[in-house]
């Protein structure tokens, strides 16, 4: 396996500690347990969807305003920058929430793609779009995330998918190319690949 030319990151639960209580959020939105929130909202009648979207935006903004970075995040992003590896953020969240996290945590990415930009994970389109903006082939990129949408999107885009397990058992069907415990281990993996390539 070669060192990637770019890494595409999920945000919530990957770079930042998870703040949203998904089961409670689904209940407040009227979305059945276990169903995807964004996809469920698209099936609602316009008045119900508008109400649900307002609730969702409130919860997302609250979570973003309380965001903290996962251990190893700053060191990983710094290492990528120092080694000329492109960095993109791809999230199902809103641009407003992303900017709130960036401002609060001092983050900067070469590319940031949110749900307002069109199709969202697990659709491969945002991953391919990020690769195009970064000027890299999907074969030279990794998608890093903590949930099934990230790995499904990576598989759909034929991009190397890396799942952050944080010690959890994988409960979804999509199979990642690599599993790492956290961002600290991911940095170690990248440093090892860089050393081998030197």
BELTAHU-V728712 format. One record per residue. RES is the residue in one letter. BURIAL is + if it has 9 or more other C-alpha atoms within 8 Angstrom, else -. Layout:
BEGIN
RES;BURIAL  RES;BURIAL
END
This chain:
BEGIN
X;-  X;-  X;-  X;+  X;+  X;+  X;+  X;+  X;+  X;+  X;+  X;+  X;+  X;+  X;+  X;+  X;+  X;-  X;+  X;-  X;-  X;-  X;-  X;-  X;+  X;+  X;+  X;-  X;+  X;-  X;+  X;-  X;-  X;-  X;-  X;-  X;-  X;-  X;-  X;+  X;+  X;-  X;-  X;-  X;-  X;-  X;-  X;-  X;+  X;-  X;-  X;+  X;+  X;-  X;+  X;+  X;+  X;-  X;+  X;+  X;+  X;-  X;+  X;+  X;+  X;-  X;+  X;-  X;+  X;+  X;-  X;+  X;+  X;-  X;-  X;+  X;+  X;-  X;+  X;+  X;+  X;-  X;-  X;-  X;+  X;+  X;+  X;+  X;+  X;+  X;+  X;-  X;+  X;+  X;+  X;-  X;+  X;+  X;-  X;+  X;+  X;+  X;-  X;-  X;+  X;-  X;-  X;-  X;-  X;-  X;+  X;+  X;+  X;+  X;+  X;-  X;-  X;-  X;-  X;+  X;+  X;+  X;+  X;+  X;+  X;+  X;+  X;+  X;-  X;+  X;+  X;+  X;-  X;+  X;-  X;+  X;-  X;+  X;-  X;+  X;+  X;+  X;+  X;+  X;+  X;+  X;-  X;+  X;-  X;+  X;+  X;+  X;+  X;+  X;+  X;+  X;+  X;-  X;+  X;+  X;+  X;+  X;+  X;+  X;+  X;-  X;-  X;-  X;-  X;-  X;-  X;-  X;-  X;-  X;-  X;+  X;-  X;-  X;+  X;+  X;+  X;+  X;+  X;+  X;+  X;+  X;+  X;-  X;-  X;+  X;-  X;-  X;+  X;+  X;-  X;-  X;-  X;-
END
